[in-house]
């Protein structure tokens, strides 16, 4: 029997599963669109997080939010395209990474991005990002984790209080909407955003592979 989601009231993230619960296809259907599948189960979610959690029931935890589901291999993978690398002080990296994730899923314990440590230089890690990612801010977002993470950077002189305040204000103003990932990067950090070649030159990536010990 064909399953269908027809012209939903809002953007809907769907997952099609077979009788065994294997995730066969995933996608997005807009209010003016229809999706059909011969699979046994077709479920829709109003948030991408809902879709991700449904996929995780089959394939295991998503390593970081900016990983995608590979339908063919049935694994999470990071798409190697339009990459940028953001240096973040090691002392605040974990808090900031989770704070970004909590903008999408309040109270969540995951990370937004994969982290690349340096083999011999422990002061900074790199967040591995897609330049054109958008971040869907949850309607009930709590800015406190982001404020606390950015406060570490302010205390260390990494960013100004004004920059931190603007980032938090932008998140609050865009609750329930998507904002560009690049908007999370303070102006004073933009000169330090790295290309893949920069990351290789600095020793974070060896032969196009993350150095041993990469975390997510």
Order of alpha helices (4+ residues) and beta strands (2+ residues): beta-beta-beta-beta-beta-alpha-beta-beta-beta-alpha-beta-beta-beta-alpha-alpha-beta-alpha-alpha-beta-beta
